[in-house]
Amino acid sequence: MLAINVSNLELEPDPLRPDQIVSGTPEVSGKVLWESRDGKRCRGIWQITPGVARDIEGDEIFVVTSGRATVERQDTGEIIELAPGMVAILDAGAPTLWTVHETLRKAYQIDYFESD
């Protein structure tokens, strides 16, 4: 069993690659709380500061605990607005553009299974 306070958990820097940053100076940090033995599933806390960044998503479900962001799926144009208390599901392989308005923190589970 595990219980933590998401709001004040100390996170570790996880720098973005320069080609991921579109504008501003977004900084990413996180902490893996659990990982499967085969490394194909993990659960943790992730945070990003304001700015705009690109990503390729894993198969993920998360709940936003603080902050605000707009996420655009670049191949379909679908847009979601994230705010505290929201749950979101991202599809593996989806190219996304994250516009972070206020430092966003989320608790997540991500699966790294190969798609069929």
C-alpha positions in Angstrom: 0.0 0.0 0.0 1.0 3.6 -0.6 -0.5 6.9 0.4 1.2 10.3 -0.4 0.3 13.9 -0.5 0.5 14.8 -4.2 0.6 18.6 -3.6 3.9 18.7 -1.7 5.7 15.6 -2.9 9.3 16.5 -3.9 9.8 15.8 -7.6 13.0 15.1 -9.6 14.0 17.1 -12.7 13.2 15.3 -16.0 14.3 17.8 -18.7 12.6 18.1 -22.0 14.6 17.6 -25.1 15.2 21.0 -26.9 13.2 19.8 -29.9 10.1 19.4 -27.7 10.1 23.0 -26.6 7.9 25.3 -28.8 8.0 28.4 -26.7 8.7 29.7 -23.2 10.9 27.7 -20.8 8.7 24.8 -19.6 10.4 22.6 -17.1 9.3 19.0 -16.3 9.8 17.1 -13.1 8.3 13.9 -11.8 8.5 10.9 -9.6 7.7 7.3 -10.4 5.9 5.7 -7.5 5.5 2.2 -8.9 6.7 0.3 -12.0 5.8 -3.2 -13.2 8.6 -5.7 -13.2 8.7 -5.7 -17.1 8.8 -1.9 -17.1 5.6 -1.7 -19.3 3.4 0.1 -16.8 4.2 2.8 -14.3 2.4 5.1 -11.9 3.6 8.4 -10.6 3.4 12.2 -10.3 4.4 14.6 -13.1 4.6 18.3 -13.3 5.3 20.9 -16.0 5.7 24.7 -15.7 4.2 27.3 -18.1 5.2 27.2 -21.7 4.5 25.2 -24.9 5.9 21.8 -25.6 5.4 18.8 -27.9 5.1 15.2 -26.8 4.3 11.7 -28.2 1.9 10.1 -25.7 1.8 6.7 -24.1 -1.4 4.9 -23.2 -2.2 7.0 -20.2 -4.9 8.0 -17.7 -4.3 10.8 -15.3 -6.0 13.2 -12.8 -4.9 16.8 -12.7 -4.2 17.9 -9.1 -3.3 21.5 -9.8 -2.7 24.0 -12.6 -4.2 24.5 -16.0 -3.2 23.6 -19.5 -4.6 23.1 -23.0 -3.6 19.9 -24.9 -4.1 19.6 -28.6 -3.9 16.3 -30.4 -2.0 17.5 -33.5 -3.1 14.8 -35.9 -6.8 15.3 -35.3 -7.1 18.8 -33.9 -8.9 17.6 -30.9 -8.4 19.9 -27.9 -8.9 19.3 -24.1 -8.8 21.9 -21.4 -7.2 20.6 -18.2 -7.9 21.9 -14.7 -7.8 20.5 -11.2 -10.0 17.5 -10.6 -10.2 16.6 -14.3 -9.4 13.1 -15.5 -8.0 12.6 -19.0 -7.1 9.7 -21.2 -4.4 9.9 -23.8 -3.9 7.4 -26.7 -0.5 5.8 -27.3 1.4 7.4 -30.1 -0.7 10.5 -30.2 1.3 13.7 -31.1 0.3 16.4 -28.7 1.0 20.1 -28.1 0.8 21.1 -24.4 0.2 24.8 -23.7 0.6 25.2 -20.0 -1.0 28.3 -18.5 -0.3 27.5 -14.8 2.1 24.9 -13.5 0.3 21.6 -13.9 0.7 18.6 -11.7 -0.9 15.2 -12.3 -1.1 11.7 -10.9 -0.9 9.2 -13.7 -0.7 5.6 -14.9 0.9 5.0 -18.2 1.2 1.7 -20.2 3.9 1.2 -22.7 2.4 -1.7 -24.6 3.0 -2.1 -28.3 -0.1 -1.2 -30.4 -1.5 -3.8 -32.8 
